[in-house]
């Protein structure tokens, strides 16, 4: 991950940016779950994420990323409520 001036971000800056993005998307997901069924929101977010990955990754990188998702699926923790709305 690099800035527009090609200087790479520090690991701390990357973590901060990832957390900011995660928090913003989580907040928006909660808002959407008030208006729509949680499965609709989740499936739409997943579809968009996969399209982004397909756009920015090489085909072999995309396939490897999907493999990691499948391999690590059992370790994903649900939100404590089980329902976002």
PyMOL Python script that loads the backbone (N, CA, C, O; Angstrom):
from pymol import cmd

cmd.read_pdbstr("""\
ATOM      1  N   UNK A   1       0.840  -1.158   0.000  1.00  0.00           N
ATOM      2  CA  UNK A   1       0.000   0.000   0.000  1.00  0.00           C
ATOM      3  C   UNK A   1       0.898   1.237   0.000  1.00  0.00           C
ATOM      4  O   UNK A   1       1.775   1.384   0.851  1.00  0.00           O
ATOM      5  N   UNK A   2       0.660   2.125  -0.974  1.00  0.00           N
ATOM      6  CA  UNK A   2       1.502   3.313  -1.093  1.00  0.00           C
ATOM      7  C   UNK A   2       0.646   4.575  -1.154  1.00  0.00           C
ATOM      8  O   UNK A   2      -0.518   4.545  -1.553  1.00  0.00           O
ATOM      9  N   UNK A   3       1.254   5.668  -0.751  1.00  0.00           N
ATOM     10  CA  UNK A   3       0.635   6.982  -0.879  1.00  0.00           C
ATOM     11  C   UNK A   3       0.726   7.422  -2.339  1.00  0.00           C
ATOM     12  O   UNK A   3       1.363   6.759  -3.157  1.00  0.00           O
ATOM     13  N   UNK A   4       0.096   8.523  -2.649  1.00  0.00           N
ATOM     14  CA  UNK A   4       0.153   9.026  -4.026  1.00  0.00           C
ATOM     15  C   UNK A   4       1.572   9.432  -4.421  1.00  0.00           C
ATOM     16  O   UNK A   4       1.887   9.480  -5.610  1.00  0.00           O
ATOM     17  N   UNK A   5       2.427   9.723  -3.447  1.00  0.00           N
ATOM     18  CA  UNK A   5       3.813  10.091  -3.761  1.00  0.00           C
ATOM     19  C   UNK A   5       4.739   8.873  -3.794  1.00  0.00           C
ATOM     20  O   UNK A   5       5.960   9.028  -3.773  1.00  0.00           O
ATOM     21  N   UNK A   6       4.173   7.668  -3.845  1.00  0.00           N
ATOM     22  CA  UNK A   6       4.897   6.390  -3.907  1.00  0.00           C
ATOM     23  C   UNK A   6       5.661   6.033  -2.646  1.00  0.00           C
ATOM     24  O   UNK A   6       6.403   5.050  -2.638  1.00  0.00           O
ATOM     25  N   UNK A   7       5.500   6.805  -1.577  1.00  0.00           N
ATOM     26  CA  UNK A   7       6.120   6.445  -0.303  1.00  0.00           C
ATOM     27  C   UNK A   7       5.198   5.459   0.410  1.00  0.00           C
ATOM     28  O   UNK A   7       4.024   5.764   0.622  1.00  0.00           O
ATOM     29  N   UNK A   8       5.706   4.285   0.783  1.00  0.00           N
ATOM     30  CA  UNK A   8       4.826   3.297   1.430  1.00  0.00           C
ATOM     31  C   UNK A   8       4.360   3.766   2.813  1.00  0.00           C
ATOM     32  O   UNK A   8       5.059   4.507   3.504  1.00  0.00           O
ATOM     33  N   UNK A   9       3.180   3.322   3.188  1.00  0.00           N
ATOM     34  CA  UNK A   9       2.671   3.590   4.519  1.00  0.00           C
ATOM     35  C   UNK A   9       3.433   2.738   5.522  1.00  0.00           C
ATOM     36  O   UNK A   9       3.900   1.650   5.186  1.00  0.00           O
ATOM     37  N   UNK A  10       3.558   3.216   6.729  1.00  0.00           N
ATOM     38  CA  UNK A  10       4.140   2.410   7.795  1.00  0.00           C
ATOM     39  C   UNK A  10       3.111   1.355   8.200  1.00  0.00           C
ATOM     40  O   UNK A  10       1.922   1.518   7.927  1.00  0.00           O
ATOM     41  N   UNK A  11       3.554   0.276   8.846  1.00  0.00           N
ATOM     42  CA  UNK A  11       2.582  -0.733   9.313  1.00  0.00           C
ATOM     43  C   UNK A  11       1.510  -0.122  10.232  1.00  0.00           C
ATOM     44  O   UNK A  11       0.351  -0.533  10.186  1.00  0.00           O
ATOM     45  N   UNK A  12       1.886   0.834  11.046  1.00  0.00           N
ATOM     46  CA  UNK A  12       0.930   1.487  11.936  1.00  0.00           C
ATOM     47  C   UNK A  12      -0.103   2.276  11.139  1.00  0.00           C
ATOM     48  O   UNK A  12      -1.287   2.275  11.476  1.00  0.00           O
ATOM     49  N   UNK A  13       0.347   2.952  10.079  1.00  0.00           N
ATOM     50  CA  UNK A  13      -0.574   3.704   9.228  1.00  0.00           C
ATOM     51  C   UNK A  13      -1.529   2.767   8.491  1.00  0.00           C
ATOM     52  O   UNK A  13      -2.713   3.070   8.340  1.00  0.00           O
ATOM     53  N   UNK A  14      -1.015   1.642   8.040  1.00  0.00           N
ATOM     54  CA  UNK A  14      -1.866   0.652   7.366  1.00  0.00           C
ATOM     55  C   UNK A  14      -2.925   0.152   8.333  1.00  0.00           C
ATOM     56  O   UNK A  14      -4.102   0.077   7.981  1.00  0.00           O
ATOM     57  N   UNK A  15      -2.515  -0.191   9.551  1.00  0.00           N
ATOM     58  CA  UNK A  15      -3.477  -0.654  10.562  1.00  0.00           C
ATOM     59  C   UNK A  15      -4.538   0.402  10.839  1.00  0.00           C
ATOM     60  O   UNK A  15      -5.724   0.090  10.941  1.00  0.00           O
ATOM     61  N   UNK A  16      -4.108   1.643  10.958  1.00  0.00           N
ATOM     62  CA  UNK A  16      -5.051   2.731  11.233  1.00  0.00           C
ATOM     63  C   UNK A  16      -6.048   2.884  10.082  1.00  0.00           C
ATOM     64  O   UNK A  16      -7.248   3.034  10.310  1.00  0.00           O
ATOM     65  N   UNK A  17      -5.551   2.846   8.859  1.00  0.00           N
ATOM     66  CA  UNK A  17      -6.427   2.984   7.698  1.00  0.00           C
ATOM     67  C   UNK A  17      -7.386   1.791   7.580  1.00  0.00           C
ATOM     68  O   UNK A  17      -8.559   1.969   7.252  1.00  0.00           O
ATOM     69  N   UNK A  18      -6.893   0.586   7.846  1.00  0.00           N
ATOM     70  CA  UNK A  18      -7.752  -0.597   7.810  1.00  0.00           C
ATOM     71  C   UNK A  18      -8.859  -0.499   8.859  1.00  0.00           C
ATOM     72  O   UNK A  18     -10.017  -0.810   8.583  1.00  0.00           O
ATOM     73  N   UNK A  19      -8.492  -0.066  10.061  1.00  0.00           N
ATOM     74  CA  UNK A  19      -9.486   0.073  11.122  1.00  0.00           C
ATOM     75  C   UNK A  19     -10.522   1.145  10.788  1.00  0.00           C
ATOM     76  O   UNK A  19     -11.709   0.956  11.053  1.00  0.00           O
ATOM     77  N   UNK A  20     -10.094   2.257  10.215  1.00  0.00           N
ATOM     78  CA  UNK A  20     -11.023   3.313   9.826  1.00  0.00           C
ATOM     79  C   UNK A  20     -11.990   2.810   8.760  1.00  0.00           C
ATOM     80  O   UNK A  20     -13.191   3.070   8.838  1.00  0.00           O
ATOM     81  N   UNK A  21     -11.480   2.102   7.780  1.00  0.00           N
ATOM     82  CA  UNK A  21     -12.323   1.557   6.713  1.00  0.00           C
ATOM     83  C   UNK A  21     -13.282   0.519   7.277  1.00  0.00           C
ATOM     84  O   UNK A  21     -14.469   0.531   6.949  1.00  0.00           O
ATOM     85  N   UNK A  22     -12.782  -0.379   8.121  1.00  0.00           N
ATOM     86  CA  UNK A  22     -13.627  -1.409   8.731  1.00  0.00           C
ATOM     87  C   UNK A  22     -14.763  -0.765   9.519  1.00  0.00           C
ATOM     88  O   UNK A  22     -15.923  -1.153   9.377  1.00  0.00           O
ATOM     89  N   UNK A  23     -14.426   0.214  10.346  1.00  0.00           N
ATOM     90  CA  UNK A  23     -15.435   0.872  11.170  1.00  0.00           C
ATOM     91  C   UNK A  23     -16.483   1.580  10.319  1.00  0.00           C
ATOM     92  O   UNK A  23     -17.674   1.515  10.624  1.00  0.00           O
ATOM     93  N   UNK A  24     -16.052   2.252   9.260  1.00  0.00           N
ATOM     94  CA  UNK A  24     -16.992   2.968   8.390  1.00  0.00           C
ATOM     95  C   UNK A  24     -17.924   1.994   7.671  1.00  0.00           C
ATOM     96  O   UNK A  24     -19.129   2.231   7.587  1.00  0.00           O
ATOM     97  N   UNK A  25     -17.368   0.901   7.154  1.00  0.00           N
ATOM     98  CA  UNK A  25     -18.202  -0.087   6.466  1.00  0.00           C
ATOM     99  C   UNK A  25     -19.129  -0.813   7.434  1.00  0.00           C
ATOM    100  O   UNK A  25     -20.270  -1.118   7.087  1.00  0.00           O
ATOM    101  N   UNK A  26     -18.653  -1.092   8.637  1.00  0.00           N
ATOM    102  CA  UNK A  26     -19.490  -1.739   9.642  1.00  0.00           C
ATOM    103  C   UNK A  26     -20.669  -0.841  10.008  1.00  0.00           C
ATOM    104  O   UNK A  26     -21.806  -1.304  10.102  1.00  0.00           O
ATOM    105  N   UNK A  27     -20.392   0.439  10.213  1.00  0.00           N
ATOM    106  CA  UNK A  27     -21.461   1.382  10.546  1.00  0.00           C
ATOM    107  C   UNK A  27     -22.494   1.452   9.429  1.00  0.00           C
ATOM    108  O   UNK A  27     -23.698   1.457   9.685  1.00  0.00           O
ATOM    109  N   UNK A  28     -22.017   1.508   8.196  1.00  0.00           N
ATOM    110  CA  UNK A  28     -22.948   1.560   7.060  1.00  0.00           C
ATOM    111  C   UNK A  28     -23.749   0.266   6.951  1.00  0.00           C
ATOM    112  O   UNK A  28     -24.936   0.303   6.629  1.00  0.00           O
ATOM    113  N   UNK A  29     -23.126  -0.861   7.211  1.00  0.00           N
ATOM    114  CA  UNK A  29     -23.836  -2.142   7.169  1.00  0.00           C
ATOM    115  C   UNK A  29     -24.947  -2.163   8.213  1.00  0.00           C
ATOM    116  O   UNK A  29     -26.054  -2.624   7.934  1.00  0.00           O
ATOM    117  N   UNK A  30     -24.658  -1.670   9.406  1.00  0.00           N
ATOM    118  CA  UNK A  30     -25.689  -1.611  10.440  1.00  0.00           C
ATOM    119  C   UNK A  30     -26.862  -0.740   9.993  1.00  0.00           C
ATOM    120  O   UNK A  30     -28.022  -1.095  10.202  1.00  0.00           O
ATOM    121  N   UNK A  31     -26.555   0.393   9.382  1.00  0.00           N
ATOM    122  CA  UNK A  31     -27.607   1.280   8.887  1.00  0.00           C
ATOM    123  C   UNK A  31     -28.456   0.588   7.827  1.00  0.00           C
ATOM    124  O   UNK A  31     -29.682   0.692   7.841  1.00  0.00           O
ATOM    125  N   UNK A  32     -27.800  -0.121   6.906  1.00  0.00           N
ATOM    126  CA  UNK A  32     -28.528  -0.823   5.851  1.00  0.00           C
ATOM    127  C   UNK A  32     -29.381  -1.956   6.406  1.00  0.00           C
ATOM    128  O   UNK A  32     -30.446  -2.256   5.866  1.00  0.00           O
ATOM    129  N   UNK A  33     -28.916  -2.589   7.486  1.00  0.00           N
ATOM    130  CA  UNK A  33     -29.674  -3.692   8.082  1.00  0.00           C
ATOM    131  C   UNK A  33     -30.960  -3.216   8.751  1.00  0.00           C
ATOM    132  O   UNK A  33     -31.854  -4.020   9.016  1.00  0.00           O
ATOM    133  N   UNK A  34     -31.057  -1.933   9.021  1.00  0.00           N
ATOM    134  CA  UNK A  34     -32.306  -1.386   9.544  1.00  0.00           C
ATOM    135  C   UNK A  34     -33.347  -1.341   8.423  1.00  0.00           C
ATOM    136  O   UNK A  34     -34.538  -1.539   8.663  1.00  0.00           O
ATOM    137  N   UNK A  35     -32.892  -1.082   7.214  1.00  0.00           N
ATOM    138  CA  UNK A  35     -33.770  -0.945   6.052  1.00  0.00           C
ATOM    139  C   UNK A  35     -34.008  -2.260   5.308  1.00  0.00           C
ATOM    140  O   UNK A  35     -35.051  -2.435   4.678  1.00  0.00           O
ATOM    141  N   UNK A  36     -33.043  -3.187   5.377  1.00  0.00           N
ATOM    142  CA  UNK A  36     -33.083  -4.413   4.576  1.00  0.00           C
ATOM    143  C   UNK A  36     -32.752  -5.617   5.452  1.00  0.00           C
ATOM    144  O   UNK A  36     -32.170  -5.472   6.527  1.00  0.00           O
ATOM    145  N   UNK A  37     -33.122  -6.785   4.992  1.00  0.00           N
ATOM    146  CA  UNK A  37     -32.764  -8.024   5.653  1.00  0.00           C
ATOM    147  C   UNK A  37     -31.237  -8.164   5.688  1.00  0.00           C
ATOM    148  O   UNK A  37     -30.550  -7.813   4.729  1.00  0.00           O
ATOM    149  N   UNK A  38     -30.725  -8.674   6.789  1.00  0.00           N
ATOM    150  CA  UNK A  38     -29.272  -8.826   6.954  1.00  0.00           C
ATOM    151  C   UNK A  38     -28.637  -9.679   5.857  1.00  0.00           C
ATOM    152  O   UNK A  38     -27.510  -9.409   5.442  1.00  0.00           O
ATOM    153  N   UNK A  39     -29.350 -10.710   5.381  1.00  0.00           N
ATOM    154  CA  UNK A  39     -28.787 -11.553   4.318  1.00  0.00           C
ATOM    155  C   UNK A  39     -28.653 -10.771   3.010  1.00  0.00           C
ATOM    156  O   UNK A  39     -27.713 -10.996   2.249  1.00  0.00           O
ATOM    157  N   UNK A  40     -29.571  -9.871   2.749  1.00  0.00           N
ATOM    158  CA  UNK A  40     -29.468  -9.044   1.542  1.00  0.00           C
ATOM    159  C   UNK A  40     -28.234  -8.156   1.629  1.00  0.00           C
ATOM    160  O   UNK A  40     -27.483  -8.028   0.662  1.00  0.00           O
ATOM    161  N   UNK A  41     -28.029  -7.546   2.788  1.00  0.00           N
ATOM    162  CA  UNK A  41     -26.864  -6.676   2.980  1.00  0.00           C
ATOM    163  C   UNK A  41     -25.575  -7.482   2.861  1.00  0.00           C
ATOM    164  O   UNK A  41     -24.645  -7.074   2.165  1.00  0.00           O
ATOM    165  N   UNK A  42     -25.520  -8.625   3.540  1.00  0.00           N
ATOM    166  CA  UNK A  42     -24.309  -9.452   3.522  1.00  0.00           C
ATOM    167  C   UNK A  42     -23.984  -9.949   2.118  1.00  0.00           C
ATOM    168  O   UNK A  42     -22.831  -9.892   1.692  1.00  0.00           O
ATOM    169  N   UNK A  43     -24.990 -10.436   1.399  1.00  0.00           N
ATOM    170  CA  UNK A  43     -24.725 -10.970   0.059  1.00  0.00           C
ATOM    171  C   UNK A  43     -24.300  -9.870  -0.899  1.00  0.00           C
ATOM    172  O   UNK A  43     -23.466 -10.098  -1.776  1.00  0.00           O
ATOM    173  N   UNK A  44     -24.863  -8.686  -0.742  1.00  0.00           N
ATOM    174  CA  UNK A  44     -24.479  -7.566  -1.597  1.00  0.00           C
ATOM    175  C   UNK A  44     -23.050  -7.125  -1.298  1.00  0.00           C
ATOM    176  O   UNK A  44     -22.273  -6.861  -2.216  1.00  0.00           O
ATOM    177  N   UNK A  45     -22.706  -7.046  -0.012  1.00  0.00           N
ATOM    178  CA  UNK A  45     -21.340  -6.661   0.355  1.00  0.00           C
ATOM    179  C   UNK A  45     -20.327  -7.680  -0.152  1.00  0.00           C
ATOM    180  O   UNK A  45     -19.267  -7.310  -0.657  1.00  0.00           O
ATOM    181  N   UNK A  46     -20.655  -8.966  -0.018  1.00  0.00           N
ATOM    182  CA  UNK A  46     -19.751 -10.012  -0.487  1.00  0.00           C
ATOM    183  C   UNK A  46     -19.577  -9.952  -2.000  1.00  0.00           C
ATOM    184  O   UNK A  46     -18.464 -10.082  -2.509  1.00  0.00           O
ATOM    185  N   UNK A  47     -20.685  -9.752  -2.715  1.00  0.00           N
ATOM    186  CA  UNK A  47     -20.601  -9.664  -4.181  1.00  0.00           C
ATOM    187  C   UNK A  47     -19.730  -8.494  -4.602  1.00  0.00           C
ATOM    188  O   UNK A  47     -18.924  -8.618  -5.525  1.00  0.00           O
ATOM    189  N   UNK A  48     -19.884  -7.368  -3.939  1.00  0.00           N
ATOM    190  CA  UNK A  48     -19.067  -6.205  -4.287  1.00  0.00           C
ATOM    191  C   UNK A  48     -17.601  -6.429  -3.937  1.00  0.00           C
ATOM    192  O   UNK A  48     -16.710  -6.039  -4.693  1.00  0.00           O
ATOM    193  N   UNK A  49     -17.352  -7.057  -2.791  1.00  0.00           N
ATOM    194  CA  UNK A  49     -15.973  -7.344  -2.404  1.00  0.00           C
ATOM    195  C   UNK A  49     -15.301  -8.273  -3.411  1.00  0.00           C
ATOM    196  O   UNK A  49     -14.153  -8.052  -3.795  1.00  0.00           O
ATOM    197  N   UNK A  50     -16.017  -9.308  -3.835  1.00  0.00           N
ATOM    198  CA  UNK A  50     -15.440 -10.236  -4.812  1.00  0.00           C
ATOM    199  C   UNK A  50     -15.169  -9.547  -6.140  1.00  0.00           C
ATOM    200  O   UNK A  50     -14.161  -9.824  -6.791  1.00  0.00           O
ATOM    201  N   UNK A  51     -16.058  -8.653  -6.545  1.00  0.00           N
ATOM    202  CA  UNK A  51     -15.826  -7.915  -7.793  1.00  0.00           C
ATOM    203  C   UNK A  51     -14.607  -6.997  -7.674  1.00  0.00           C
ATOM    204  O   UNK A  51     -13.839  -6.853  -8.626  1.00  0.00           O
ATOM    205  N   UNK A  52     -14.432  -6.379  -6.505  1.00  0.00           N
ATOM    206  CA  UNK A  52     -13.242  -5.548  -6.292  1.00  0.00           C
ATOM    207  C   UNK A  52     -11.977  -6.395  -6.382  1.00  0.00           C
ATOM    208  O   UNK A  52     -11.020  -6.022  -7.061  1.00  0.00           O
ATOM    209  N   UNK A  53     -11.977  -7.543  -5.691  1.00  0.00           N
ATOM    210  CA  UNK A  53     -10.824  -8.437  -5.761  1.00  0.00           C
ATOM    211  C   UNK A  53     -10.566  -8.885  -7.198  1.00  0.00           C
ATOM    212  O   UNK A  53      -9.421  -8.903  -7.648  1.00  0.00           O
ATOM    213  N   UNK A  54     -11.615  -9.241  -7.906  1.00  0.00           N
ATOM    214  CA  UNK A  54     -11.470  -9.700  -9.295  1.00  0.00           C
ATOM    215  C   UNK A  54     -10.879  -8.591 -10.171  1.00  0.00           C
ATOM    216  O   UNK A  54     -10.161  -8.871 -11.131  1.00  0.00           O
ATOM    217  N   UNK A  55     -11.178  -7.346  -9.841  1.00  0.00           N
ATOM    218  CA  UNK A  55     -10.688  -6.195 -10.601  1.00  0.00           C
ATOM    219  C   UNK A  55      -9.217  -5.906 -10.322  1.00  0.00           C
ATOM    220  O   UNK A  55      -8.464  -5.576 -11.239  1.00  0.00           O
ATOM    221  N   UNK A  56      -8.801  -6.027  -9.056  1.00  0.00           N
ATOM    222  CA  UNK A  56      -7.460  -5.581  -8.684  1.00  0.00           C
ATOM    223  C   UNK A  56      -6.412  -6.694  -8.637  1.00  0.00           C
ATOM    224  O   UNK A  56      -5.213  -6.413  -8.628  1.00  0.00           O
ATOM    225  N   UNK A  57      -6.851  -7.948  -8.607  1.00  0.00           N
ATOM    226  CA  UNK A  57      -5.901  -9.058  -8.515  1.00  0.00           C
ATOM    227  C   UNK A  57      -5.727  -9.757  -9.861  1.00  0.00           C
ATOM    228  O   UNK A  57      -6.621  -9.750 -10.707  1.00  0.00           O
ATOM    229  N   UNK A  58      -4.579 -10.346 -10.031  1.00  0.00           N
ATOM    230  CA  UNK A  58      -4.350 -11.223 -11.171  1.00  0.00           C
ATOM    231  C   UNK A  58      -5.195 -12.484 -10.957  1.00  0.00           C
ATOM    232  O   UNK A  58      -5.520 -12.814  -9.816  1.00  0.00           O
ATOM    233  N   UNK A  59      -5.556 -13.190 -12.027  1.00  0.00           N
ATOM    234  CA  UNK A  59      -6.415 -14.378 -11.869  1.00  0.00           C
ATOM    235  C   UNK A  59      -5.891 -15.395 -10.859  1.00  0.00           C
ATOM    236  O   UNK A  59      -6.669 -15.934 -10.073  1.00  0.00           O
ATOM    237  N   UNK A  60      -4.580 -15.667 -10.868  1.00  0.00           N
ATOM    238  CA  UNK A  60      -4.039 -16.646  -9.920  1.00  0.00           C
ATOM    239  C   UNK A  60      -4.072 -16.107  -8.488  1.00  0.00           C
ATOM    240  O   UNK A  60      -4.245 -16.879  -7.545  1.00  0.00           O
ATOM    241  N   UNK A  61      -3.908 -14.802  -8.317  1.00  0.00           N
ATOM    242  CA  UNK A  61      -4.011 -14.196  -6.985  1.00  0.00           C
ATOM    243  C   UNK A  61      -5.450 -14.277  -6.464  1.00  0.00           C
ATOM    244  O   UNK A  61      -5.683 -14.554  -5.287  1.00  0.00           O
ATOM    245  N   UNK A  62      -6.408 -14.030  -7.364  1.00  0.00           N
ATOM    246  CA  UNK A  62      -7.816 -14.124  -6.992  1.00  0.00           C
ATOM    247  C   UNK A  62      -8.150 -15.547  -6.548  1.00  0.00           C
ATOM    248  O   UNK A  62      -8.783 -15.743  -5.511  1.00  0.00           O
ATOM    249  N   UNK A  63      -7.730 -16.528  -7.326  1.00  0.00           N
ATOM    250  CA  UNK A  63      -7.988 -17.930  -6.981  1.00  0.00           C
ATOM    251  C   UNK A  63      -7.354 -18.296  -5.640  1.00  0.00           C
ATOM    252  O   UNK A  63      -7.963 -19.005  -4.839  1.00  0.00           O
ATOM    253  N   UNK A  64      -6.139 -17.818  -5.395  1.00  0.00           N
ATOM    254  CA  UNK A  64      -5.468 -18.093  -4.123  1.00  0.00           C
ATOM    255  C   UNK A  64      -6.224 -17.446  -2.964  1.00  0.00           C
ATOM    256  O   UNK A  64      -6.359 -18.047  -1.898  1.00  0.00           O
ATOM    257  N   UNK A  65      -6.715 -16.228  -3.169  1.00  0.00           N
ATOM    258  CA  UNK A  65      -7.457 -15.525  -2.129  1.00  0.00           C
ATOM    259  C   UNK A  65      -8.753 -16.261  -1.803  1.00  0.00           C
ATOM    260  O   UNK A  65      -9.120 -16.380  -0.635  1.00  0.00           O
ATOM    261  N   UNK A  66      -9.445 -16.753  -2.822  1.00  0.00           N
ATOM    262  CA  UNK A  66     -10.667 -17.529  -2.603  1.00  0.00           C
ATOM    263  C   UNK A  66     -10.334 -18.802  -1.825  1.00  0.00           C
ATOM    264  O   UNK A  66     -11.093 -19.203  -0.943  1.00  0.00           O
ATOM    265  N   UNK A  67      -9.210 -19.437  -2.144  1.00  0.00           N
ATOM    266  CA  UNK A  67      -8.785 -20.630  -1.410  1.00  0.00           C
ATOM    267  C   UNK A  67      -8.543 -20.340   0.061  1.00  0.00           C
ATOM    268  O   UNK A  67      -8.924 -21.134   0.920  1.00  0.00           O
ATOM    269  N   UNK A  68      -7.918 -19.220   0.357  1.00  0.00           N
ATOM    270  CA  UNK A  68      -7.692 -18.828   1.749  1.00  0.00           C
ATOM    271  C   UNK A  68      -9.023 -18.594   2.452  1.00  0.00           C
ATOM    272  O   UNK A  68      -9.182 -18.964   3.615  1.00  0.00           O
ATOM    273  N   UNK A  69      -9.981 -17.983   1.758  1.00  0.00           N
ATOM    274  CA  UNK A  69     -11.299 -17.758   2.352  1.00  0.00           C
ATOM    275  C   UNK A  69     -11.952 -19.086   2.733  1.00  0.00           C
ATOM    276  O   UNK A  69     -12.511 -19.219   3.821  1.00  0.00           O
ATOM    277  N   UNK A  70     -11.880 -20.053   1.847  1.00  0.00           N
ATOM    278  CA  UNK A  70     -12.485 -21.359   2.115  1.00  0.00           C
ATOM    279  C   UNK A  70     -11.766 -22.051   3.274  1.00  0.00           C
ATOM    280  O   UNK A  70     -12.410 -22.624   4.153  1.00  0.00           O
ATOM    281  N   UNK A  71     -10.440 -21.998   3.275  1.00  0.00           N
ATOM    282  CA  UNK A  71      -9.658 -22.661   4.308  1.00  0.00           C
ATOM    283  C   UNK A  71      -9.875 -22.061   5.691  1.00  0.00           C
ATOM    284  O   UNK A  71      -9.799 -22.773   6.692  1.00  0.00           O
ATOM    285  N   UNK A  72     -10.141 -20.771   5.758  1.00  0.00           N
ATOM    286  CA  UNK A  72     -10.271 -20.092   7.051  1.00  0.00           C
ATOM    287  C   UNK A  72     -11.726 -19.853   7.457  1.00  0.00           C
ATOM    288  O   UNK A  72     -11.981 -19.228   8.486  1.00  0.00           O
ATOM    289  N   UNK A  73     -12.666 -20.335   6.676  1.00  0.00           N
ATOM    290  CA  UNK A  73     -14.086 -20.073   6.947  1.00  0.00           C
ATOM    291  C   UNK A  73     -14.514 -20.550   8.333  1.00  0.00           C
ATOM    292  O   UNK A  73     -15.329 -19.895   8.983  1.00  0.00           O
ATOM    293  N   UNK A  74     -13.983 -21.665   8.787  1.00  0.00           N
ATOM    294  CA  UNK A  74     -14.387 -22.207  10.093  1.00  0.00           C
ATOM    295  C   UNK A  74     -13.961 -21.312  11.251  1.00  0.00           C
ATOM    296  O   UNK A  74     -14.541 -21.393  12.334  1.00  0.00           O
ATOM    297  N   UNK A  75     -12.975 -20.472  11.048  1.00  0.00           N
ATOM    298  CA  UNK A  75     -12.483 -19.620  12.140  1.00  0.00           C
ATOM    299  C   UNK A  75     -13.196 -18.268  12.216  1.00  0.00           C
ATOM    300  O   UNK A  75     -12.895 -17.463  13.096  1.00  0.00           O
ATOM    301  N   UNK A  76     -14.130 -18.014  11.310  1.00  0.00           N
ATOM    302  CA  UNK A  76     -14.853 -16.739  11.320  1.00  0.00           C
ATOM    303  C   UNK A  76     -15.861 -16.756  12.460  1.00  0.00           C
ATOM    304  O   UNK A  76     -16.649 -17.692  12.594  1.00  0.00           O
ATOM    305  N   UNK A  77     -15.826 -15.709  13.277  1.00  0.00           N
ATOM    306  CA  UNK A  77     -16.737 -15.595  14.414  1.00  0.00           C
ATOM    307  C   UNK A  77     -17.950 -14.754  14.024  1.00  0.00           C
ATOM    308  O   UNK A  77     -17.799 -13.714  13.384  1.00  0.00           O
ATOM    309  N   UNK A  78     -19.162 -15.198  14.407  1.00  0.00           N
ATOM    310  CA  UNK A  78     -20.335 -14.376  14.131  1.00  0.00           C
ATOM    311  C   UNK A  78     -20.398 -13.195  15.099  1.00  0.00           C
ATOM    312  O   UNK A  78     -19.759 -13.202  16.151  1.00  0.00           O
ATOM    313  N   UNK A  79     -21.175 -12.188  14.724  1.00  0.00           N
ATOM    314  CA  UNK A  79     -21.434 -11.108  15.676  1.00  0.00           C
ATOM    315  C   UNK A  79     -22.211 -11.704  16.834  1.00  0.00           C
ATOM    316  O   UNK A  79     -22.981 -12.646  16.644  1.00  0.00           O
ATOM    317  N   UNK A  80     -22.023 -11.181  18.006  1.00  0.00           N
ATOM    318  CA  UNK A  80     -22.620 -11.754  19.214  1.00  0.00           C
ATOM    319  C   UNK A  80     -24.145 -11.817  19.163  1.00  0.00           C
ATOM    320  O   UNK A  80     -24.737 -12.734  19.732  1.00  0.00           O
ATOM    321  N   UNK A  81     -24.790 -10.863  18.495  1.00  0.00           N
ATOM    322  CA  UNK A  81     -26.249 -10.838  18.463  1.00  0.00           C
ATOM    323  C   UNK A  81     -26.813 -11.872  17.498  1.00  0.00           C
ATOM    324  O   UNK A  81     -27.946 -12.324  17.662  1.00  0.00           O
ATOM    325  N   UNK A  82     -26.018 -12.249  16.484  1.00  0.00           N
ATOM    326  CA  UNK A  82     -26.507 -13.179  15.470  1.00  0.00           C
ATOM    327  C   UNK A  82     -27.415 -12.510  14.470  1.00  0.00           C
ATOM    328  O   UNK A  82     -27.723 -13.083  13.424  1.00  0.00           O
ATOM    329  N   UNK A  83     -27.844 -11.314  14.776  1.00  0.00           N
ATOM    330  CA  UNK A  83     -28.721 -10.547  13.888  1.00  0.00           C
ATOM    331  C   UNK A  83     -28.376  -9.080  14.029  1.00  0.00           C
ATOM    332  O   UNK A  83     -28.193  -8.588  15.142  1.00  0.00           O
ATOM    333  N   UNK A  84     -28.288  -8.388  12.930  1.00  0.00           N
ATOM    334  CA  UNK A  84     -27.879  -6.991  12.981  1.00  0.00           C
ATOM    335  C   UNK A  84     -29.043  -6.018  13.000  1.00  0.00           C
ATOM    336  O   UNK A  84     -28.826  -4.808  13.045  1.00  0.00           O
ATOM    337  N   UNK A  85     -30.275  -6.514  12.966  1.00  0.00           N
ATOM    338  CA  UNK A  85     -31.409  -5.585  13.060  1.00  0.00           C
ATOM    339  C   UNK A  85     -32.509  -6.154  13.911  1.00  0.00           C
ATOM    340  O   UNK A  85     -33.541  -5.509  14.100  1.00  0.00           O
TER     341      UNK A  85
END
""", "prot")
cmd.dss("prot")
cmd.show_as("cartoon", "prot")
cmd.util.cbc("prot")
cmd.orient("prot")
